[in-house]
Amino acid sequence: MASIQENHTWSGRFNEPVSELVKRYTASVGFDHKLAMFDISGSRAHAQMLAECGIIAEQDLDDIRRGLSLIDAEITAGEFVWSQDLEDVHLNIEKRLTALVGDAGKRLHTGRSRNDQVATDVRLYLRSAIDDLLVLIKLLQHSFIDLAEQHTHTIMPGFTHLQVAQPISFAHHLMAYVEMLARDAERLGDCRKRVNRLPLGAAALAGTSYPIDRERVAELLGFDSVCENSLDAVSDRDFAIEFTACAALIMTHLSRCSEELILWMSPMVGFIDIADRFCTGSSIMPQKKNPDVPELVRGKTGRINGHLVALLTLMKGQPLAYNKDNQEDKEPLFDTVDTLTQTLRIYAEMITGIAVKPEAMRRAALQGYATATDLADYLAKKGLPFRDAHEAVALAVRFAEQKGVDLADISLAELKNFSPLIEDDIYQVLSLEGSLASRNHIGGTAPNQVIAAIARARSRLEK
C-alpha cells in the first residue's frame, strides 16, 4: 500500500497500482504543462485567500509563496522535471512544492479540487491568449490599411460568382478584410467577458465547507466575477468552445483572403506578387514560385474547424458535473491558440510584402463589361424604368460582344439604337474612374469615400 501512496495523492482508496498502460493513456502532463504558470498564479491567490480567511497559517502562506517562486524559476529555466506518474501539471507542481516546503505544500489544496483548479487555469490561459490575439489582429488590420492607403485610386474588377461585376478600388477591396477583422476582434473581446469568470471555490462539484472568500480570489486574479453555480463552474467548457468558434471565423476570413491572394498571384491573373520570403519553389520545376503561406492558411482553417467540432462533440453527452472527458479539451484549445497566433503574425508580415500590379488590374477591369450597371443607372436617372434600362443595356452588351469591343468603344449613334435617352455625356459614365466616383456614399468605392474609411479605421485602432 505504501508504494501506491508514493505515486498518487488519491491512491489510498485502491488495492493495486495503476497499470503503465493506463498511466500513459490518462496522463495529461505531456501537454497541460503549458498551464504551469497559470496554475502557479491560481495557487498563489488561493493560498493568500486561505491565509486571509484564517484557514492556513501565515507561516504556511510564506512557505507556499517561497516554494512556488522556486518552482516558477525552475520551470522558466527549463529545469523542472515533469513526471508522467503524477498525471498532470497540478500534481507535478504540488508534489514539488511539498518536497520544497513540507506540510505547507500539502495544505495548499485545502478548499479546492483539481476540477475547479484546472477550470481556473484554462480560463487564465485563455484570457491571456485572447489579449495577445487582440494585439495581433490589430497589427494585421494596420498592415491591410497601410497597403490600402497606397491604392485608393488603383482600379480592379470587383467580382460576383468570380465573374467581373463592377469596377472597384483595390483599397476598397482590402478594407473589406479590415472590417471582417474588426468584427473578429469584437467577438473575441465579448468572448473574453465569459472567459473571465472564476471557477475556483467550486471545489469538486458542490463547493466547500471551508469559509472561503471566492470574491477575494477573483479580485487577486483579475476576474470580473465568479461562476455562481458550482456544478456549472467545474463541468462546462462552453467558453473554450466559444473561443474556438471565434478562432474558426478569423481563420475563415483569412482563408478567403488567402484564396484571393493565390488567384491574384497566378500568372493568368497577375494582379500581385507575394514576397519571395513567403513562397517556396519546386523540386522539379525551376520556374515555380508557390504561395505556400496562403495555401497553408487555407489548409489550417480546416484544422481549426475540426477542433471546434471536436470540442462540441466532447461536451454533447456529458452529464453534470466533471468528467474525465474534459481532459480532451486542452490539446484542441492549445493548438487553436498556437495556430491562430502564428497565422496572424505571419499574415501581417506577408501583407506588407505584397507588390501590386495596377496595370494588370486595370486591364482586367476593362474586360467583362464592368460598367454595364453604370449605363443602366444612367438610363434610369433619365427616367427609364430600371428593368427597361436593364434590358436595353443587356442588348448593348450583346452587341459589344459581337463586335469584340467595350461599351465605351461603341459609337454614340450605335448606342442610341438601344435608347434615345443616351447622350454624349455617357462616355464619362462608362469610364472606370467615372464608375468609381459615382459610388460616392459611406461604404462605397469612390476614392474619397475609401480614404475616409481608412481614416475612420485608423482612428478606431488608435483608441
C-alpha positions as CSV (number, residue, x, y, z in Angstrom):
1,M,0.0,0.0,0.0
2,A,2.8,2.4,0.8
3,S,4.2,2.1,-2.7
4,I,0.9,3.1,-4.1
5,Q,0.7,6.1,-1.8
6,E,4.1,7.3,-3.1
7,N,2.7,7.8,-6.6
8,H,-0.7,9.3,-6.2
9,T,-2.4,11.7,-3.8
10,W,-5.6,9.7,-4.2
11,S,-4.3,6.1,-4.1
12,G,-5.2,5.2,-0.6
13,R,-8.6,4.0,-1.9
14,F,-7.0,1.5,-4.2
15,N,-5.6,-2.0,-3.7
16,E,-3.3,-2.1,-6.7
17,P,-1.3,0.5,-8.6
18,V,-2.5,1.9,-12.0
19,S,-1.0,-0.1,-14.9
20,E,1.6,1.6,-17.0
21,L,-0.7,1.4,-20.0
22,V,-3.4,3.3,-18.1
23,K,-0.8,5.8,-16.9
24,R,0.2,6.6,-20.4
25,Y,-3.4,6.7,-21.6
26,T,-4.7,9.0,-18.9
27,A,-1.7,11.3,-18.2
28,S,-2.1,14.8,-19.5
29,V,1.2,16.3,-18.2
30,G,2.7,15.9,-21.7
31,F,0.5,18.8,-22.9
32,D,-1.1,20.5,-19.9
33,H,2.3,21.7,-18.5
34,K,1.5,24.7,-20.8
35,L,-0.7,25.7,-17.9
36,A,2.1,25.7,-15.3
37,M,2.5,29.4,-14.8
38,F,-1.3,29.9,-14.7
39,D,-1.5,27.1,-12.1
40,I,1.1,28.9,-10.0
41,S,-0.8,32.2,-10.3
42,G,-4.0,30.5,-9.2
43,S,-2.3,28.8,-6.3
44,R,-0.7,32.0,-5.1
45,A,-4.1,33.7,-5.0
46,H,-5.8,30.7,-3.4
47,A,-3.1,30.5,-0.7
48,Q,-3.4,34.2,0.1
49,M,-7.2,33.9,0.4
50,L,-6.8,30.8,2.7
51,A,-4.5,32.8,5.0
52,E,-6.7,35.9,5.0
53,C,-9.6,33.7,6.0
54,G,-7.6,32.1,8.8
55,I,-7.8,28.6,7.1
56,I,-4.0,28.3,6.9
57,A,-1.3,30.0,9.0
58,E,0.7,32.9,7.8
59,Q,3.8,30.8,8.0
60,D,2.2,28.3,5.7
61,L,1.5,31.1,3.2
62,D,5.1,32.3,3.4
63,D,6.4,28.8,2.8
64,I,3.9,28.3,-0.1
65,R,4.9,31.6,-1.7
66,R,8.6,30.7,-1.4
67,G,8.1,27.3,-2.8
68,L,6.0,28.4,-5.7
69,S,8.7,31.1,-6.6
70,L,11.3,28.4,-6.7
71,I,9.1,26.2,-8.9
72,D,8.4,29.2,-11.2
73,A,12.2,29.8,-11.6
74,E,12.8,26.1,-12.3
75,I,10.1,26.0,-15.0
76,T,11.4,29.2,-16.5
77,A,14.9,27.8,-16.6
78,G,13.7,24.5,-18.1
79,E,15.0,22.6,-15.1
80,F,11.7,21.4,-13.7
81,V,11.3,17.6,-14.0
82,W,7.8,16.6,-15.2
83,S,6.6,13.1,-14.1
84,Q,4.0,11.1,-16.0
85,D,3.4,9.2,-12.8
86,L,1.9,12.3,-11.3
87,E,-0.6,12.6,-14.2
88,D,-1.0,16.3,-14.7
89,V,0.5,19.7,-14.2
90,H,-1.3,20.3,-10.9
91,L,0.0,17.2,-9.1
92,N,3.5,17.7,-10.5
93,I,3.7,21.2,-9.0
94,E,2.0,20.1,-5.8
95,K,4.5,17.3,-5.4
96,R,7.5,19.5,-6.0
97,L,6.1,22.2,-3.6
98,T,5.7,19.6,-0.8
99,A,9.2,18.4,-1.4
100,L,10.5,22.0,-1.1
101,V,8.4,23.3,1.8
102,G,6.9,20.2,3.6
103,D,3.5,20.2,5.1
104,A,2.7,23.7,3.9
105,G,2.6,22.4,0.4
106,K,0.1,19.7,1.4
107,R,-2.2,22.4,2.9
108,L,-2.3,24.4,-0.4
109,H,-5.1,22.1,-1.7
110,T,-7.4,22.9,1.2
111,G,-10.8,24.0,-0.1
112,R,-10.2,23.2,-3.7
113,S,-10.2,20.3,-6.2
114,R,-8.4,19.6,-9.3
115,N,-11.8,20.1,-11.0
116,D,-12.1,23.8,-10.2
117,Q,-8.3,24.2,-10.3
118,V,-8.0,23.1,-13.9
119,A,-11.1,25.1,-14.9
120,T,-9.4,28.2,-13.4
121,D,-6.1,27.5,-15.1
122,V,-7.7,27.1,-18.5
123,R,-9.6,30.4,-18.1
124,L,-6.4,32.2,-17.0
125,Y,-4.5,30.8,-20.0
126,L,-7.3,31.6,-22.5
127,R,-7.7,35.1,-21.1
128,S,-4.0,35.8,-21.7
129,A,-4.2,34.2,-25.2
130,I,-7.2,36.4,-26.1
131,D,-5.3,39.6,-25.0
132,D,-2.3,38.6,-27.2
133,L,-4.5,37.7,-30.1
134,L,-6.3,41.1,-30.0
135,V,-3.0,42.8,-30.4
136,L,-2.1,40.6,-33.4
137,I,-5.5,41.3,-35.0
138,K,-4.9,45.0,-34.7
139,L,-1.4,44.6,-36.2
140,L,-2.9,42.8,-39.2
141,Q,-5.5,45.4,-39.6
142,H,-2.7,48.0,-39.8
143,S,-1.0,46.0,-42.5
144,F,-4.1,45.9,-44.6
145,I,-4.7,49.7,-44.0
146,D,-1.1,50.6,-44.9
147,L,-1.4,48.7,-48.2
148,A,-4.9,50.1,-48.9
149,E,-3.6,53.7,-48.3
150,Q,-1.2,53.3,-51.3
151,H,-4.0,52.1,-53.6
152,T,-7.1,54.2,-53.1
153,H,-7.1,55.1,-56.9
154,T,-5.9,51.7,-58.1
155,I,-8.8,50.2,-60.1
156,M,-9.5,46.5,-60.2
157,P,-12.6,44.4,-61.2
158,G,-15.0,43.6,-58.4
159,F,-16.4,40.1,-58.7
160,T,-19.6,38.2,-58.0
161,H,-19.6,34.5,-58.8
162,L,-16.0,35.1,-59.7
163,Q,-17.2,36.9,-62.8
164,V,-16.3,40.6,-63.5
165,A,-19.1,42.6,-62.0
166,Q,-18.2,46.3,-61.4
167,P,-15.0,48.4,-61.1
168,I,-13.8,49.0,-57.5
169,S,-10.6,50.4,-56.0
170,F,-8.1,47.9,-54.7
171,A,-8.1,49.8,-51.4
172,H,-11.8,49.2,-51.1
173,H,-11.3,45.5,-51.5
174,L,-8.6,45.4,-48.9
175,M,-10.7,47.4,-46.4
176,A,-13.3,44.7,-46.5
177,Y,-10.9,42.5,-44.6
178,V,-10.3,45.3,-42.1
179,E,-14.0,45.3,-41.4
180,M,-14.1,41.5,-41.0
181,L,-11.2,41.6,-38.6
182,A,-12.9,44.4,-36.6
183,R,-15.9,42.1,-36.0
184,D,-13.5,39.2,-35.2
185,A,-11.9,41.4,-32.5
186,E,-15.3,42.3,-31.2
187,R,-16.3,38.7,-30.9
188,L,-13.0,37.8,-29.1
189,G,-13.5,40.8,-26.7
190,D,-17.0,39.6,-26.0
191,C,-15.9,36.0,-25.5
192,R,-13.3,37.3,-23.0
193,K,-16.1,38.5,-20.7
194,R,-17.4,35.0,-20.3
195,V,-13.9,33.5,-20.0
196,N,-13.2,36.0,-17.2
197,R,-15.3,34.4,-14.5
198,L,-13.7,32.5,-11.7
199,P,-14.5,28.8,-11.1
200,L,-12.1,28.4,-8.1
201,G,-14.0,27.7,-4.9
202,A,-16.5,25.4,-6.6
203,A,-14.2,22.5,-5.5
204,A,-15.1,19.1,-6.9
205,L,-18.7,20.0,-7.7
206,A,-20.6,21.2,-4.7
207,G,-18.5,23.9,-3.2
208,T,-16.5,23.5,0.0
209,S,-17.3,23.6,3.8
210,Y,-14.3,25.9,4.5
211,P,-15.1,29.6,5.0
212,I,-13.5,30.7,1.8
213,D,-13.8,34.1,0.0
214,R,-14.2,33.5,-3.7
215,E,-14.6,37.2,-4.5
216,R,-11.2,37.9,-3.0
217,V,-9.6,35.3,-5.2
218,A,-11.4,36.8,-8.2
219,E,-10.0,40.2,-7.2
220,L,-6.5,38.9,-6.8
221,L,-6.6,37.1,-10.2
222,G,-8.3,39.9,-12.1
223,F,-11.6,38.1,-12.8
224,D,-14.7,40.1,-13.3
225,S,-16.9,37.8,-11.3
226,V,-17.3,34.3,-10.0
227,C,-19.1,31.4,-11.6
228,E,-22.3,31.3,-9.5
229,N,-23.1,27.6,-9.7
230,S,-20.5,25.1,-8.5
231,L,-21.7,22.3,-10.8
232,D,-21.6,24.5,-13.9
233,A,-18.2,26.0,-12.8
234,V,-16.3,22.8,-13.0
235,S,-18.0,21.0,-15.8
236,D,-18.7,23.2,-18.7
237,R,-16.2,24.3,-21.4
238,D,-18.5,26.5,-23.4
239,F,-16.1,29.3,-23.0
240,A,-13.4,27.3,-24.8
241,I,-15.9,26.3,-27.5
242,E,-16.9,29.9,-28.0
243,F,-13.3,30.9,-28.3
244,T,-12.7,28.2,-30.8
245,A,-15.7,29.3,-32.8
246,C,-14.3,32.9,-32.8
247,A,-10.9,31.5,-34.0
248,A,-12.6,29.5,-36.7
249,L,-14.3,32.6,-38.0
250,I,-11.0,34.5,-38.0
251,M,-9.3,31.7,-39.9
252,T,-12.2,31.5,-42.3
253,H,-11.8,35.2,-43.1
254,L,-8.1,34.8,-43.7
255,S,-8.7,31.6,-45.7
256,R,-11.0,33.7,-48.1
257,C,-8.2,36.3,-48.4
258,S,-5.7,33.6,-49.0
259,E,-7.8,32.2,-51.8
260,E,-7.8,35.6,-53.5
261,L,-4.0,36.1,-53.0
262,I,-3.4,32.7,-54.6
263,L,-5.6,33.6,-57.6
264,W,-4.2,37.1,-57.9
265,M,-0.6,35.7,-57.9
266,S,-1.3,33.2,-60.7
267,P,0.4,34.3,-63.9
268,M,-3.0,34.0,-65.6
269,V,-4.3,36.9,-63.4
270,G,-1.1,38.6,-62.3
271,F,-2.6,41.3,-60.0
272,I,0.0,40.9,-57.3
273,D,3.3,39.3,-56.3
274,I,3.9,37.9,-52.9
275,A,7.4,38.5,-51.5
276,D,9.8,35.6,-52.0
277,R,10.3,35.0,-48.3
278,F,6.7,33.8,-48.1
279,C,6.9,31.5,-51.0
280,T,8.8,28.3,-52.0
281,G,10.0,26.7,-55.2
282,S,9.5,23.4,-56.9
283,S,11.9,20.4,-56.6
284,I,11.4,19.7,-60.3
285,M,10.2,22.9,-62.0
286,P,12.7,25.7,-61.6
287,Q,10.4,28.4,-62.8
288,K,7.8,27.9,-60.0
289,K,7.1,30.3,-57.2
290,N,4.5,28.8,-54.9
291,P,2.3,30.8,-52.5
292,D,2.8,28.3,-49.7
293,V,1.8,30.6,-46.8
294,P,-1.7,31.5,-48.0
295,E,-2.1,27.9,-49.1
296,L,-1.2,26.7,-45.6
297,V,-3.6,29.3,-44.0
298,R,-6.3,27.9,-46.2
299,G,-5.4,24.4,-45.1
300,K,-5.0,25.2,-41.4
301,T,-8.5,26.7,-41.4
302,G,-9.9,23.1,-41.7
303,R,-7.8,22.1,-38.8
304,I,-9.3,24.8,-36.6
305,N,-12.8,24.0,-37.8
306,G,-12.0,20.4,-36.8
307,H,-11.1,21.5,-33.3
308,L,-14.4,23.3,-32.9
309,V,-16.3,20.2,-33.9
310,A,-14.2,18.1,-31.6
311,L,-14.9,20.4,-28.6
312,L,-18.6,20.5,-29.4
313,T,-18.7,16.7,-29.6
314,L,-16.7,16.4,-26.4
315,M,-19.3,18.2,-24.4
316,K,-22.5,17.0,-26.0
317,G,-23.0,13.8,-24.0
318,Q,-21.6,14.7,-20.6
319,P,-23.8,14.7,-17.5
320,L,-23.1,17.1,-14.7
321,A,-20.6,17.5,-13.2
322,Y,-16.9,17.0,-14.1
323,N,-15.9,14.0,-16.3
324,K,-12.5,12.8,-17.4
325,D,-13.7,13.6,-21.0
326,N,-12.8,17.2,-20.3
327,Q,-9.1,16.4,-20.3
328,E,-9.5,16.2,-24.1
329,D,-10.3,19.9,-24.2
330,K,-6.8,21.1,-23.9
331,E,-5.0,19.8,-27.0
332,P,-7.6,21.2,-29.4
333,L,-7.7,24.5,-27.5
334,F,-3.9,24.8,-27.2
335,D,-3.4,24.0,-30.9
336,T,-6.1,26.5,-31.9
337,V,-4.4,29.3,-29.9
338,D,-0.9,28.4,-31.3
339,T,-2.1,28.1,-34.9
340,L,-4.1,31.3,-34.9
341,T,-1.3,33.2,-33.2
342,Q,1.3,32.0,-35.8
343,T,-1.2,32.7,-38.7
344,L,-2.0,36.3,-37.6
345,R,1.7,37.1,-37.0
346,I,2.9,35.8,-40.4
347,Y,-0.1,37.2,-42.3
348,A,0.6,40.7,-41.0
349,E,4.1,40.5,-42.4
350,M,3.0,38.9,-45.7
351,I,0.5,41.6,-46.5
352,T,3.3,44.3,-46.1
353,G,5.4,42.4,-48.6
354,I,2.8,42.3,-51.4
355,A,3.7,44.1,-54.7
356,V,0.7,45.3,-56.5
357,K,0.4,45.4,-60.3
358,P,-2.1,48.2,-61.1
359,E,-1.8,47.9,-64.9
360,A,-2.9,44.2,-64.8
361,M,-5.8,45.1,-62.5
362,R,-6.9,47.9,-64.8
363,R,-6.7,45.7,-67.9
364,A,-8.9,43.1,-66.1
365,A,-11.4,45.8,-65.1
366,L,-11.8,46.7,-68.8
367,Q,-12.9,43.1,-69.5
368,G,-16.4,41.7,-68.8
369,Y,-18.3,45.0,-69.4
370,A,-17.8,46.1,-65.8
371,T,-19.5,49.5,-66.4
372,A,-22.8,47.9,-67.7
373,T,-24.6,48.7,-64.5
374,D,-23.5,52.3,-64.8
375,L,-25.1,52.5,-68.2
376,A,-28.3,51.1,-66.7
377,D,-28.2,53.6,-63.8
378,Y,-27.6,56.4,-66.3
379,L,-30.8,55.5,-68.2
380,A,-32.8,55.1,-65.0
381,K,-31.8,58.5,-63.9
382,K,-33.0,59.8,-67.3
383,G,-36.5,58.4,-66.4
384,L,-36.4,55.0,-68.0
385,P,-37.7,52.3,-65.5
386,F,-34.7,50.3,-64.3
387,R,-36.0,47.0,-65.6
388,D,-36.3,48.5,-69.1
389,A,-32.9,50.1,-68.7
390,H,-31.5,46.7,-67.7
391,E,-32.9,45.1,-70.8
392,A,-31.6,47.9,-73.1
393,V,-28.1,47.5,-71.6
394,A,-28.2,43.7,-71.9
395,L,-28.8,44.2,-75.7
396,A,-26.0,46.7,-75.9
397,V,-23.6,44.2,-74.2
398,R,-24.6,41.5,-76.6
399,F,-23.9,43.9,-79.5
400,A,-20.5,44.8,-78.0
401,E,-19.6,41.2,-77.6
402,Q,-20.4,40.5,-81.2
403,K,-18.2,43.4,-82.3
404,G,-15.5,42.5,-79.8
405,V,-15.3,45.9,-78.2
406,D,-16.0,47.5,-74.9
407,L,-19.2,49.5,-74.2
408,A,-17.1,52.7,-74.1
409,D,-15.9,51.9,-77.7
410,I,-19.4,51.8,-79.2
411,S,-20.3,55.0,-81.1
412,L,-22.9,57.3,-79.8
413,A,-25.1,56.6,-82.8
414,E,-25.0,52.9,-82.2
415,L,-25.7,53.4,-78.5
416,K,-28.8,55.4,-79.4
417,N,-30.2,52.4,-81.1
418,F,-30.6,50.9,-77.6
419,S,-32.1,54.1,-76.1
420,P,-32.7,57.6,-77.5
421,L,-32.0,58.9,-73.9
422,I,-28.3,58.3,-74.3
423,E,-26.3,61.5,-74.9
424,D,-22.6,62.2,-75.4
425,D,-22.1,62.5,-71.6
426,I,-22.4,58.7,-71.5
427,Y,-18.6,58.2,-72.1
428,Q,-17.7,59.8,-68.8
429,V,-20.2,57.4,-67.1
430,L,-18.7,54.4,-68.9
431,S,-15.1,55.2,-67.8
432,L,-13.6,53.2,-64.9
433,E,-12.9,56.4,-63.0
434,G,-16.4,57.7,-63.5
435,S,-17.8,54.4,-62.3
436,L,-15.8,54.5,-59.1
437,A,-16.5,58.2,-58.5
438,S,-20.3,57.7,-58.8
439,R,-20.3,55.3,-55.8
440,N,-19.9,58.3,-53.5
441,H,-21.5,57.3,-50.2
442,I,-20.4,55.8,-47.0
443,G,-19.4,52.2,-47.7
444,G,-19.0,52.9,-51.4
445,T,-15.9,52.5,-53.6
446,A,-15.4,56.2,-54.6
447,P,-11.8,57.0,-53.7
448,N,-12.7,59.9,-51.4
449,Q,-15.1,57.5,-49.5
450,V,-12.3,54.9,-49.3
451,I,-9.9,57.5,-48.0
452,A,-12.4,58.4,-45.3
453,A,-13.0,54.8,-44.5
454,I,-9.2,54.4,-44.0
455,A,-9.1,57.4,-41.7
456,R,-12.0,56.0,-39.6
457,A,-10.4,52.6,-39.3
458,R,-7.1,54.1,-38.2
459,S,-8.9,56.2,-35.6
460,R,-10.7,53.2,-34.2
461,L,-7.5,51.2,-33.9
462,E,-5.8,54.1,-32.0
463,K,-8.4,54.1,-29.3
